[in-house]
C-alpha cells in the first residue's frame, strides 16, 4: 500500500508497504517452479505480499470455489432428475424450470475461472490484479439468466398456441418439489458465502437460484391445474416462470452494473470517514474513494495534517489513518493515503499547478 505524505518542506515522498490486518511484515517467497509444478504455479497465486494478507485472499477464493462446486453438484443432480420427468411428461413448465436450473448450475464455470484469476498476483500490465474477472463473470451470469428467460418464454408461448395434455402429473409435482428444495438450499449457501467474502457475482448467482426455487413451486401449481384437466395451466405457469426470471434478471443486472461502475454502499463511506476523524493528527478528511476489485475493497483518501509537522510525523499520521481504515471497513485490503498540509491564510494552494489538469 502506498502512503504519499507531504511535509512543511514541500517535498513529497512515496513509501510502499504491504500490510495485512495485523500489520505483520514476514514475506512469503515462492521458489521458481519446475516440471509439472509449472501448471500448479500458474493456477495459484505467487507474490511477495505479506503472508497474512495472502492467506486471507486465498481463503476468500477457496470459500468461493467450494460454494461453486457444491452448488454445481446439487443443481446438476436436481436438473438431471427433472429432465428425466420432462422426457416422459411433456410439461413445458417443468422444461423451463429444468433449463433454468441447468443454466444456473453452469454459471459456476465462469465464476470458477474468475476466482482462479482473482488469486493471481498483480503484474506490470494488470497493476490492480485480476479481481475484475469476477465482474465479467457477473455479466456472463446476467446474460445466462436472460437466455433462460427467452427460452422459457418461447416454449410457453409455443404450448399456448398448440395446447397438449401433460402426462404423469404426480411425477411432475414431485420433480417440482425437488427443484424447489435444491434451489433454495443452493440460494442460501451461495448468498451466505458471497456476502461473507464480498462477491457480488456469487450473491447474484444466489438470487438467481432462489428465483428458480419459486418457479419450481409454480410448476407445482401447473401440475395441479393439469390434474384438473386445464390444458392451458401448464403454459400459463410457464409464462409466469418467465416473468419471475425477468425479475431476478433485473435485480442481478442492477447488482452487477453497480459493481462494474465502482458503486459502494454509502454507509461504508460514512464508516470510513468516522474512523479517519478519530485518528490523532488528522485535522480533516478530504476526498475519499472506495472501489471493489473483485471481492476486495481498495481505498484512496486525502487527510489534512498540521502544516508545521515533519515528513516523518505526516507519515506516522498516514500510517495510523490506514490502520484505522483497515479495522473499520470490512474486506478492505489496500489503502492509499495522501497527507495534505493544513492551509495557511495567504499561502498559495500547493495543488494549483494541477488545476489545469483537473479542468481539461
C-alpha positions as CSV (number, residue, x, y, z in Angstrom):
1,X,0.0,0.0,0.0
2,X,1.2,3.5,-0.7
3,X,1.3,6.4,1.6
4,X,2.1,9.8,-0.1
5,X,2.9,12.3,2.6
6,X,3.7,16.0,2.1
7,X,5.6,17.8,4.9
8,X,6.1,21.5,5.5
9,X,9.3,21.5,3.5
10,X,7.3,20.9,0.4
11,X,8.9,17.6,-0.5
12,X,6.7,14.6,-1.5
13,X,7.7,11.1,-0.5
14,X,6.2,7.8,-1.7
15,X,6.6,4.9,0.6
16,X,5.3,1.5,-0.5
17,X,4.4,-1.1,2.2
18,X,2.4,-4.4,2.3
19,X,0.2,-4.7,5.3
20,X,-2.1,-7.4,6.4
21,X,-4.7,-6.6,9.1
22,X,-2.3,-7.5,11.8
23,X,0.4,-5.4,10.1
24,X,3.0,-8.2,10.1
25,X,6.0,-8.0,7.8
26,X,7.0,-11.6,7.2
27,X,7.2,-12.1,3.4
28,X,6.5,-15.4,1.6
29,X,8.9,-16.1,-1.2
30,X,8.0,-18.9,-3.7
31,X,10.8,-20.8,-5.4
32,X,10.7,-21.0,-9.2
33,X,8.6,-24.0,-10.2
34,X,10.0,-26.7,-12.4
35,X,8.5,-29.7,-14.3
36,X,4.9,-30.5,-13.5
37,X,4.8,-27.8,-10.8
38,X,4.7,-25.1,-13.5
39,X,1.0,-25.7,-14.1
40,X,0.2,-25.6,-10.4
41,X,2.4,-22.5,-10.1
42,X,0.4,-20.8,-12.9
43,X,-3.0,-21.5,-11.3
44,X,-2.1,-20.4,-7.8
45,X,-1.1,-17.0,-6.5
46,X,2.6,-16.2,-6.2
47,X,3.7,-12.8,-5.0
48,X,5.8,-11.1,-2.3
49,X,2.8,-9.8,-0.3
50,X,2.7,-10.4,3.4
51,X,1.8,-13.9,4.4
52,X,-1.3,-12.9,6.4
53,X,-2.8,-10.9,3.5
54,X,-2.1,-13.6,1.0
55,X,-3.7,-16.3,3.2
56,X,-6.8,-14.1,3.7
57,X,-7.1,-13.7,-0.1
58,X,-6.6,-17.4,-0.6
59,X,-9.2,-18.3,2.0
60,X,-11.8,-16.0,0.4
61,X,-11.2,-17.5,-3.0
62,X,-11.2,-21.0,-1.6
63,X,-14.6,-20.5,0.1
64,X,-16.0,-19.1,-3.2
65,X,-14.7,-22.2,-5.1
66,X,-16.2,-24.6,-2.6
67,X,-19.6,-22.8,-2.9
68,X,-19.4,-23.1,-6.6
69,X,-18.6,-26.8,-6.8
70,X,-21.1,-27.8,-4.1
71,X,-23.9,-25.8,-5.7
72,X,-22.9,-27.2,-9.2
73,X,-23.3,-30.7,-7.9
74,X,-26.6,-30.1,-6.1
75,X,-28.2,-28.2,-9.1
76,X,-26.8,-30.7,-11.5
77,X,-28.5,-33.6,-9.8
78,X,-31.7,-31.6,-9.5
79,X,-31.7,-30.7,-13.2
80,X,-31.0,-34.3,-14.2
81,X,-33.8,-35.6,-12.1
82,X,-36.2,-33.0,-13.6
83,X,-35.0,-33.7,-17.1
84,X,-36.0,-37.4,-16.8
85,X,-39.5,-36.4,-15.8
86,X,-39.7,-33.8,-18.7
87,X,-38.8,-36.6,-21.1
88,X,-41.9,-38.7,-20.4
89,X,-44.4,-36.0,-19.2
90,X,-44.1,-33.3,-21.8
91,X,-44.5,-30.4,-19.3
92,X,-43.2,-27.2,-20.7
93,X,-43.4,-25.5,-17.3
94,X,-41.1,-28.2,-15.9
95,X,-38.9,-28.0,-19.1
96,X,-38.5,-24.2,-18.5
97,X,-37.6,-24.9,-14.8
98,X,-35.1,-27.6,-15.8
99,X,-33.4,-25.5,-18.4
100,X,-33.1,-22.7,-15.9
101,X,-31.7,-25.0,-13.2
102,X,-29.1,-26.3,-15.7
103,X,-28.1,-22.8,-16.7
104,X,-27.8,-21.8,-13.1
105,X,-25.5,-24.8,-12.4
106,X,-23.4,-23.9,-15.4
107,X,-22.8,-20.4,-14.2
108,X,-20.3,-22.0,-11.8
109,X,-17.9,-22.2,-14.7
110,X,-17.3,-18.5,-15.4
111,X,-17.3,-17.8,-11.7
112,X,-14.7,-20.5,-11.0
113,X,-12.5,-19.1,-13.7
114,X,-12.9,-15.7,-12.2
115,X,-11.9,-16.9,-8.7
116,X,-8.8,-18.6,-10.1
117,X,-7.8,-15.5,-12.0
118,X,-8.6,-13.3,-9.0
119,X,-5.9,-15.2,-7.0
120,X,-3.2,-14.2,-9.4
121,X,-0.8,-11.5,-8.2
122,X,-0.7,-8.1,-9.9
123,X,1.7,-7.6,-12.8
124,X,3.2,-4.5,-14.6
125,X,0.3,-4.7,-17.1
126,X,-2.5,-5.6,-14.7
127,X,-1.3,-3.4,-11.8
128,X,-4.5,-3.9,-9.8
129,X,-4.5,-7.6,-10.2
130,X,-7.2,-9.8,-11.9
131,X,-10.1,-9.2,-9.5
132,X,-12.2,-7.6,-12.2
133,X,-12.6,-11.0,-13.7
134,X,-15.4,-11.5,-11.1
135,X,-17.3,-8.6,-12.6
136,X,-17.0,-10.1,-16.0
137,X,-18.3,-13.4,-14.6
138,X,-21.3,-11.4,-13.2
139,X,-22.0,-10.1,-16.7
140,X,-21.9,-13.7,-18.0
141,X,-24.4,-14.8,-15.3
142,X,-26.8,-11.9,-16.3
143,X,-26.6,-13.0,-20.0
144,X,-27.3,-16.6,-18.9
145,X,-30.4,-15.5,-17.0
146,X,-31.6,-13.5,-20.0
147,X,-31.1,-16.5,-22.3
148,X,-33.0,-18.8,-20.0
149,X,-35.9,-16.3,-19.7
150,X,-36.1,-16.1,-23.5
151,X,-36.2,-19.9,-23.8
152,X,-38.8,-20.4,-21.1
153,X,-41.0,-17.7,-22.7
154,X,-40.7,-19.2,-26.2
155,X,-41.6,-22.7,-25.0
156,X,-44.6,-21.4,-23.0
157,X,-45.9,-19.3,-26.0
158,X,-45.5,-22.3,-28.3
159,X,-47.5,-24.5,-25.9
160,X,-50.2,-21.8,-25.6
161,X,-50.6,-21.8,-29.4
162,X,-50.6,-25.6,-29.5
163,X,-52.0,-27.0,-26.2
164,X,-51.3,-30.6,-25.3
165,X,-52.1,-32.6,-22.1
166,X,-49.4,-33.2,-19.5
167,X,-48.7,-36.8,-18.7
168,X,-47.6,-38.3,-15.4
169,X,-48.8,-35.3,-13.4
170,X,-47.7,-36.8,-10.0
171,X,-44.2,-37.2,-11.2
172,X,-44.2,-33.6,-12.4
173,X,-45.3,-32.5,-9.0
174,X,-42.6,-34.4,-7.3
175,X,-40.0,-33.0,-9.7
176,X,-41.2,-29.5,-8.9
177,X,-40.7,-30.1,-5.2
178,X,-37.2,-31.5,-5.8
179,X,-36.4,-28.4,-7.8
180,X,-37.6,-26.1,-5.1
181,X,-35.6,-27.9,-2.3
182,X,-32.4,-28.0,-4.4
183,X,-32.6,-24.4,-5.4
184,X,-33.5,-22.9,-2.1
185,X,-30.6,-24.8,-0.4
186,X,-28.1,-23.6,-3.1
187,X,-29.5,-20.0,-2.9
188,X,-28.9,-19.8,0.9
189,X,-25.5,-21.3,0.6
190,X,-24.3,-19.0,-2.3
191,X,-25.6,-15.8,-0.8
192,X,-24.2,-16.6,2.7
193,X,-20.7,-17.3,1.2
194,X,-21.0,-14.4,-1.3
195,X,-21.7,-11.9,1.4
196,X,-19.0,-13.3,3.7
197,X,-16.3,-12.8,1.0
198,X,-17.8,-9.7,-0.6
199,X,-18.6,-11.3,-4.0
200,X,-21.4,-9.5,-5.8
201,X,-21.3,-12.1,-8.6
202,X,-21.8,-15.0,-6.1
203,X,-24.7,-13.1,-4.4
204,X,-26.3,-12.5,-7.8
205,X,-26.0,-16.2,-8.5
206,X,-27.7,-17.0,-5.2
207,X,-30.6,-14.7,-6.0
208,X,-30.8,-16.5,-9.4
209,X,-31.1,-19.8,-7.6
210,X,-33.7,-18.5,-5.2
211,X,-36.0,-17.4,-8.0
212,X,-35.5,-20.9,-9.6
213,X,-36.9,-22.3,-6.4
214,X,-40.0,-20.3,-6.5
215,X,-40.5,-21.1,-10.2
216,X,-40.4,-24.8,-9.2
217,X,-43.3,-24.1,-6.9
218,X,-45.1,-22.5,-9.9
219,X,-44.6,-25.8,-11.8
220,X,-46.4,-27.5,-8.9
221,X,-49.4,-25.2,-9.5
222,X,-49.3,-26.0,-13.2
223,X,-49.3,-29.7,-12.4
224,X,-52.4,-29.2,-10.2
225,X,-54.2,-27.4,-13.0
226,X,-53.3,-30.2,-15.4
227,X,-54.6,-32.8,-13.0
228,X,-57.9,-30.9,-13.1
229,X,-58.0,-31.1,-16.9
230,X,-56.9,-27.5,-17.6
231,X,-54.5,-27.8,-20.5
232,X,-53.6,-24.1,-20.5
233,X,-52.5,-24.3,-16.9
234,X,-49.0,-25.6,-17.8
235,X,-48.1,-23.0,-20.5
236,X,-49.6,-20.2,-18.3
237,X,-47.4,-21.2,-15.5
238,X,-44.5,-21.3,-18.0
239,X,-45.2,-17.6,-18.7
240,X,-45.3,-16.9,-15.0
241,X,-41.9,-18.5,-14.7
242,X,-40.6,-16.3,-17.5
243,X,-41.8,-13.2,-15.6
244,X,-40.1,-14.4,-12.4
245,X,-36.9,-14.9,-14.3
246,X,-37.1,-11.4,-15.7
247,X,-37.5,-10.0,-12.2
248,X,-34.3,-11.8,-11.0
249,X,-32.6,-10.6,-14.2
250,X,-33.4,-7.0,-13.2
251,X,-32.0,-7.4,-9.7
252,X,-28.9,-9.3,-10.8
253,X,-28.2,-6.8,-13.6
254,X,-28.5,-3.9,-11.2
255,X,-26.1,-5.5,-8.7
256,X,-23.5,-6.3,-11.4
257,X,-23.9,-2.9,-13.0
258,X,-23.2,-1.1,-9.7
259,X,-20.1,-3.2,-9.1
260,X,-18.8,-2.6,-12.6
261,X,-19.4,1.2,-12.1
262,X,-17.5,1.1,-8.8
263,X,-20.5,1.8,-6.7
264,X,-20.3,1.1,-3.0
265,X,-22.7,1.3,-0.1
266,X,-22.7,4.9,1.1
267,X,-22.7,3.5,4.7
268,X,-19.2,2.2,4.1
269,X,-18.0,5.7,3.1
270,X,-19.6,7.2,6.3
271,X,-17.9,4.5,8.4
272,X,-14.5,5.2,6.8
273,X,-14.9,8.9,7.4
274,X,-15.8,8.4,11.1
275,X,-12.8,6.2,11.5
276,X,-10.4,8.8,10.0
277,X,-11.8,11.6,12.0
278,X,-10.9,9.7,15.2
279,X,-7.2,9.4,14.2
280,X,-4.9,11.6,16.2
281,X,-3.2,14.2,14.0
282,X,-5.9,14.1,11.3
283,X,-7.3,17.7,11.1
284,X,-9.8,16.9,8.3
285,X,-10.8,14.4,5.7
286,X,-10.6,15.4,2.1
287,X,-11.5,13.3,-0.9
288,X,-12.3,9.7,0.0
289,X,-12.9,7.0,-2.6
290,X,-13.7,3.3,-2.3
291,X,-13.9,0.7,-5.0
292,X,-14.3,-3.0,-5.3
293,X,-11.7,-5.1,-7.1
294,X,-13.4,-8.5,-7.3
295,X,-14.5,-9.2,-3.7
296,X,-12.0,-6.9,-2.1
297,X,-12.1,-3.2,-1.4
298,X,-9.5,-0.6,-2.1
299,X,-9.5,3.0,-0.7
300,X,-7.9,6.3,-1.6
301,X,-8.1,9.2,0.8
302,X,-6.6,12.6,1.4
303,X,-6.2,13.6,5.1
304,X,-5.3,17.1,6.4
305,X,-2.4,17.4,8.9
306,X,-0.8,20.4,10.6
307,X,1.3,22.3,8.2
308,X,4.3,22.6,10.5
309,X,4.8,18.9,11.1
310,X,7.8,17.0,9.7
311,X,7.6,14.5,6.9
312,X,8.2,11.7,9.4
313,X,5.3,12.9,11.6
314,X,3.0,13.2,8.5
315,X,4.0,9.6,7.6
316,X,3.1,8.4,11.1
317,X,-0.4,10.0,10.9
318,X,-1.0,8.5,7.5
319,X,0.0,5.0,8.8
320,X,-2.4,5.4,11.7
321,X,-5.1,6.5,9.3
322,X,-4.5,3.4,7.1
323,X,-4.6,1.2,10.2
324,X,-7.9,2.7,11.4
325,X,-9.5,2.1,8.0
326,X,-8.3,-1.5,7.8
327,X,-10.1,-2.1,11.1
328,X,-13.2,-0.1,10.4
329,X,-14.1,-1.2,6.8
330,X,-14.8,-4.9,6.1
331,X,-12.9,-6.6,3.3
332,X,-10.7,-3.5,2.8
333,X,-7.2,-4.8,1.8
334,X,-5.5,-1.8,0.2
335,X,-5.3,1.9,1.2
336,X,-3.6,4.9,-0.4
337,X,-3.3,7.8,2.0
338,X,-2.3,11.3,0.9
339,X,-1.4,13.8,3.6
340,X,-2.1,17.5,2.8
341,X,-0.8,20.3,5.0
342,X,-3.4,22.5,6.7
343,X,-3.9,25.6,4.6
344,X,-2.4,28.9,5.9
345,X,-4.1,32.2,5.2
346,X,-2.5,34.0,2.3
347,X,-0.5,30.9,1.2
348,X,-0.7,29.7,-2.4
349,X,-2.6,26.5,-2.8
350,X,0.2,23.8,-3.3
351,X,-2.2,22.0,-5.7
352,X,-2.5,25.0,-8.0
353,X,-0.1,23.5,-10.7
354,X,-2.6,20.6,-11.1
355,X,-5.6,22.8,-11.7
356,X,-5.4,22.8,-15.5
357,X,-5.3,19.0,-15.5
358,X,-8.5,18.8,-13.4
359,X,-10.4,21.1,-15.7
360,X,-9.1,19.7,-19.0
